[in-house]
Amino acid sequence: MSGQKRIAIIGGGVAGLSAGIYAQLHGFHTAIYEKNDVPGGACTGWTSDGLPVEGSLRFLAGTAEDTPLYHCWDEVGALRDTLFVNPDSFYTVEDSGETIEFCQDIDRFCSHAEKISPEDGTLLHRFRDTVLKVQGYVLPAEKPADLLGPLESRHANAVNGEAARMLARLHNVSASYFAEQFHHPALRCAFRNIMPPGSTLAQLVLCYAQFIDGSLAVPVGGSQKIIRQMVDFYLANDGELQLNAPVKEIIAANSAARGIILENGERILTHWVIAACDPEYTCRVLLQDRYSMEKKLQMRFSAPEKYRTCSVVRLFFSAPVDSVPLARTLSFPTDVIPAAGEGIGRLRVVQYGDDPLFVHNGRTELTADVPMPGRRAFQYWDKLFAHREAYEAEIDRLEGAVQLALEKRFPEMKGSLQYLGCHTPVTYAQRLNSYHGSCTAFLPTSHAPRSAMLTGRLPGLEKLLLTGQWLGEIAGMHTALIQGKFTVERICHDERLLW
């Protein structure tokens, strides 16, 4: 081990574990320092009275075999012996007395929607044709763009051909603008609510295309199983994982990162540091504002109109399996629920009864999301948190309002719902150090430049790389996985090691 170069990795989420595994496989000795008592970061799951609870995962990208992304999941040991559930619908919306179901069979989706609104038939078929053209799009997962040679770049661009050109055009159209082109209110509502606010039409088309071709599915066991298998694989390859080990500072001297200082005062000297945590927190706190992010990444943090943050109040319940909706994800209208000073009139719920490992004693998890506008919501909840009684009272109020809404829509749940807990923007800020309490990385809007190449490097500071979903074009576990791999590829390149 004495001849191995050492890497300290800050954060034990998917990106940190991915970086640690790839670094171990390429001859480095790594140690991951995770501030919480369990690894997983944004993808942490837990168990409540024997019932598994999923914190964030809805679908996993990269579940189709013989794709570069699936190969990445396989390389880090995440999907060993994992089965997948393919729900009948990607998203189901109830509105204006109609049900719009984004089925795996897109022809069935179009046929049903056209029966509801014949005058929207032309637009529906144009949407269908676009989704089918994007099927088979390959997410770049083999090598970061900044390390590609001219021939490799040409090959990478040719792989997706017309699908890539189609997505580039759709990137300039917002999903909400597209939704407003429909005549029927239920279709407008469905296309407006299927993706987070500010999403582009490209994001919607790509997600739906991945869903219908089987590369977006539900892994049995959820994120808890994926994280556990990644941790086991990392440790089996001699990686070192330290929990309850928050990092206080990154040691920087002579324009290079030299190691880290833990909260307990321990100093750890290393050859490289990988910050698999929020980039803004890394620069502001861990580097004490001595170094800044690369300009293209800095722009994402300073341009909220182009790169939105998204957070929610997420309430967790358990319910009898036979009372939960058939649709995995369902959006339905409710009485107005005041939230963060504003009112919402819809709830999005996710049920996990189609995963046998998420059923215990006839009950399963049901999650309800109350959407919150990013920065303003965090200020609201952060101010409440300073007065814990007011903070807890607001959670209790929302929990009661959401439970009433669920029981009104699903009368069979009355008296049988069990409240399990709640995540607010403050939860995400405290647990993940995430920017403005966001539950995901940035959501690029139609105003954002497409495919801004980010490297995770800090100008003027060598031997340190940022990694994680904040560097990707879109958020998600798969982005964290890929960015962790890309980070180690950059280190190998700098160390003149073969990949």
N, C-alpha and C positions, 0 to 999 in steps of 0.2 A: 504493500500500500504506500510505502514511503516514496516511491517513484511516481505515483499518480498525482495529477493536478487536482486540487480540491475546489469544489464549488459549493457555496452556501446559497440555498434557495429559500426565499422568503415567501411563505404561503403554501399550504398543502391542499389546494383545490385541484381541479383537473389540470390546469396549466402547470402548476408546480410539480404534480406527480408525473405528468407527461415529460417535462424537462428532466426530472430526476431519473426516470427510467431510460430515456434515450441517452442521457449523459453516462449512466452506469454501463449501458451497452456499448458505449464508445470509449471506454477506458478511463473515465474520470471517477473520482470518489466524491459523492455528493451527500449533503445533509440537508434535509428539509426542516425548516423551523416554522411551526404552525402555532398561532396565538391561542387557538381554541383547544378544547379537550378532545375533539374528534376531527379527523381530516374531512375534506370535501368542499370547504368553502361555500359557494353559492349553491352547490348541489348536495347539501347535507340532508340526509334522511334520518329518522329516528323511530323508536318504538314506544307506543303508549299503551300500557296494560295489555301487552301482547300483540297489539295491532300496529303493523308497519305504517309509518306516515311519511309521505313524500313532500319534501319542502319546495321543490321547484320544477322538476322534470315533467313535461307534458308529452313530448315526443323526442326521439333521438334521431339525429341525422347521421347517415352512414351505415344503415342497417342492410343495404343491398350488397351481397357478396360480389367479389370481383370488381370492386371499385377502390380507388386509392384511399378514400376515407375509411372504408371498412378495414382495409389493410392496416391503417394506422391504429384503429381500435384494437385490432388483433395483435399488433406489435407490442402494445403496452399491456396486454393480458386482460383487457377490460371486458371482453365478450365471451370468455371461455364458457362453453356449455350453456350459453344464454339463448333462450327461446324468445320469440317476438310475437306480440299481439298486433294485429292489423285491424283496428276498429273500422266499422262500416263508414264512419264519417270523420272528416278532419275537424269540422266545426258545424254546429247546428244552431240556428237562430230562430226564435219565435218572435213574430211581430205582426201587427195588424190582422190577427186571426189566422195567419199562415205560418207554416214551418218550412224553413229553407235549410236543406241538408247538403253540405259539400261532401258528396259521397265519393268513395273510392272509384266507383263507376261514374266517370264524368258525363257519360251520355245520359245516365239516369238523372243526374243532377240537372242537366240542361232540359231534359224532357219535362221533368216535374216543374221546374221554374218557368218554362214556357207555357205550361198549362195555367199557371197562376197568372201570368202576364204575357199574352201572345204578342203584344206590341213591343216587348223587350227581346223577342226572339233573335233578331239580327245581332244585337249586342251580346247576347248570351253565346251564340255560336261563334262569334269572333273571339270571345274569351276562351271558349273551349279549344278552338284551333290554336290559339296562342299557347295555352298550357301544354297541348300535345307537342308543339314544336320545341318546347323547352325540356320535355322529357329526356332523360339520359344525360342532362348537363352534369359534367364532372367538376366537383369542387376541387380547386387546386390544393393538393395536400402533399406533394412530393418534394418540393423545393421552393424556398422563398424567392420572390421575383427579383430581389436585389442580388441574388447569387446566380441567376440564370445567365448563361452565355447567349450570344445572338441566335445560334441554331436552336438552343433549348427554348428560348422565348418564342421563336417562330412556331416550334412544335406545340408549345403550351397554348398559343393562340389558336392553332388550327384544330386542337382536340375538340373544342366546343362549337366551332364554326358558326353557323347561323343562330344557334341557341344563344351564344354569347352576344352576338350583335342584337338579337331581339331583346335580351335583358338590358343591354346598354340603352336602347331606345326607351324601354319601359321605366328605366331609372328616373327619367325626367317627368314622369307622371305620378302624381300622388294617388294612393288607393282611394282616398276620400273624394277626390275629383272624379275618378272613374265611377265611384258609387253614385254620385249625383246624376249621372247620365241615364240611370234607370227610371222608368216611369212609375213602377209599382213601389209603394213605400216599404214593403217587406224586403224587396231586393235591395233597395237603397240601404236599408238598415243592415242587412246581412253583409254586404260588401264594405260598409263603413265600420263594422264592428269585428270583422274576422281577424284583422291585424291591429297591432297597437297604433294609437294616434300618431300621425306623421309618417307612417310607413309608405313606401313607394309601391307602385303596381308591380314592379319587378320582384319585390320580396314576396308578395302574395302569389304571383304566378309560379315562382320557383318553389315555394313551400308546397303549393298544391300539386305541382308536377312531381315533386319528390314523394309526396304522399301516395299518389296513384300508381307510381312505378315501384313502390315498396322500399324506397331508400329513406323513408321517414316513417318510423314505427315506434311501438312501445316495448322496451325491453322488460321482460318479466323479472320482477325484483327491483325495478326502478334504479334510481341513482345510488341508493345505498349499496346495492350489490355491485354496481360498476366501480364505485370508489373502493369497496372492500377488495375487489379483485385486483385493482391497480395497486393498492397498498401491498397486498400479498406478493405481487409480482416484483414490485420495487424492492421490498425487503429480501426476497429470494435472490435478487441480484446484488445483494450486499449494500443496498442503500440504507441510509440512516434517517429515521423519522423522529423528531422531537415534538411532542405535543405540549400544550401549555407553555410555550416558549416564544412569547412575543419579542419582536426585534425593536430595539429602541433607536438604533442609529446604524447607518452604513459608514464604515470607516473609509475615508477617501484621503489620499496623500499623493503628491506629485502627479496629479491629473489621472489617477487610477484608483479604482475601488480595491481595497486591501482586506476587507473582511466586514464583520458585523459586531455590534455590541447588543447583547440581550438586555431585557428589562432588569434582570437580576444582576447586571454589571459584568457578566462574563464576556470577555473579548475573544473572538474567534477569527483567526487570520486565514485567508483563503487566496487562491489564485484568481477566482472569478466570483462575482455575485450576480444572481438572477433574482430580480424582484417580480415575483408572480403574484402581485397584488395591485391595488389601484395605483396608476401612474401618478396622479396628482398627490396622493398621500405619500408616495415614495419620494417625490421631489420636495414637497413642502415640509414633511415631518422627518423622514428617515435621512434625507440629505440636507435638511435645515435650510432649504432655499438657496443652496450654493450652486446648484446646477439646474438647468431647465430641460424640458423634453424637446425632442426635435420639433421643428416648426409645424409640420403637418399634423402632428399629434396635439400640439399645443392649441392649434386652431380648433380642434374638436371640442376642447374644454371651454374655449372663449366664444364659440358661435352656437348658442343654444337654439337659434332659429334654424340651423342647418343640421345639428347633431343633438337630438333630444335625449334626455334621460327619462327613464320611465320607472315609476315605483307604484306600489300598491299597498293597501292594507289587506293582508291575506289571512283569512280566518279558516281554521281547520276544525272539522267536525267528524264524528263517526256516525254512521246511519245503517239501518238494516239494508242488506244488499238488495232485497226485493222492493225497496222504496226509492232507490236512486234512479235518476233518469237513464234511459237506454243509451243515449248519446254520451260519449266520453266527455266532450266539452259542449256545454249548452249555455246560450245567452238568452235571457228572457226578461220581459218588462216587469217592473215592480212599482210599488208606491215610492215616491221620492224619498231617498235616504240622504240626509245632509251629511256631507263628508268634506273635511278640510275647507269649510266655509262655503262649499258648493253642494249642489244637489245632484245625485245620480238617479236615473230612473231605470237602470238595467243592472242585472247581476250576471256574471260569468261564473259558472260552476264546473268543476272537473270531478268526475267520479272514477274510482280505481277498482270497481268491482269486476272488470274484465281481466284483471291480473290475479290469478289464484293465490299468489303470495301476499296479496293485499286484502285478503279476506280472513277474518279471525272471529270465531264464534258467531258466524252469520252476519258480521258487520264489516263495513269497509269505510275507507276515507272519502270524505266529500269536502272539497276546498272551494271557498267562495272568494273572489277577488273584487275588492272595491278599488277601482283605478284612482290614482292620484297624479296631479300634474307635478312633474319632477321637482324643480327647485323650490317652488312655492309650497308644495306639500311638506318638504323636508323642514323648512323654516317653521311651518305650523306645528309639526309634530315635535321638533326639537324644542320649541318654546314650551309646549305642553310638558315635555319630559322633565323640564326644570322644576315642575311642580307635580310630583309623582301621583298625588291623589287625582289631579285633573287629568293626567295621562291615562291612568287606569280607568277613570270614570268614562272617558271618551271611548276607550276600547270596549267597556261594558255596554255603552250605548249602541255602538256599531254592531256588536255581537248580538244584542237583543233585536235590533232592526233587521239584520240579515237572517236571523233564525225565524222571525215572523214572516219574512218574505219567502223563505224556503218552505215553511209549513203552509203558507197560502197557496203556493204553486204545487206543492206535493203534500196534500192533506194526510197521506199515509205516514208521513214523517212525524206528525204531531205527537209530542210526548216521548218520542224515541231518539231525537237528535241529542248527541252528546258533544259538548264543546271541548275541544282539545287544546286550543291555544291560538295565538295571533302573532303575525309579523307586521311591523309598521316600518316606515322609512328609517326610524331610529334603530330598529333591530338590524337592518342591513348596514347602517353606518357603523354601529358598534361591533357587529360580528365580522364584517368584511372590510371595514374602513372604506366603504364604497362612496364614491362622489355623490353628494347630496342624497344619500340614502337610496340610491338606485338599486333595483333588484336585478338589473341586467346592465350590460355595457350600452354604448350609444346606439341609437336607432337613427341611421342616416335618413334624412328626408330627401325629397326630389330636388331640393336646392343645394344639396351637398355634392362636392366633386366626387366622381366615381373612381374607385380603385386607387385612392391615394396610397402610394407604397410606403409603408411604415416599417422601420427596422428595429425599433426598441432601443436604439442607441441614444445616449445623451451627449450632445456636443461638448467637447472638452473633458470628458471623463471616459477613460478606457476601462476595460475589464468589468463592466457592468452592463447588463441588458435587461430591459423591461420585457415582460411577456404577459400573455393572457388575452381574454376576449376583447379588451379595450383596444387592442391593436388591429383587430379584424374588421372586415367590411360590414359584417353582421354579427350580432351577439349569439351566444349559444355554447353548449358544452363542446360541440365539435370544433368551434373556433378556438376555444381554450386548448383543446387537444393539439390542433394543428400548430398554433402559435408556440406551444411548449416544444414541439419538435423543431420548428423553424429556428427557435432560439439556440438550440444545441447545434444545429447545422451551421449557424453563424459562428459559434465558438470554435467548432472544428475547422471552419474556413480560416479563422484568425490564427489558430494554432497550427495551421498547415497539416491537419490530420485528414486522412481519407474518410469519407462518409460511407 
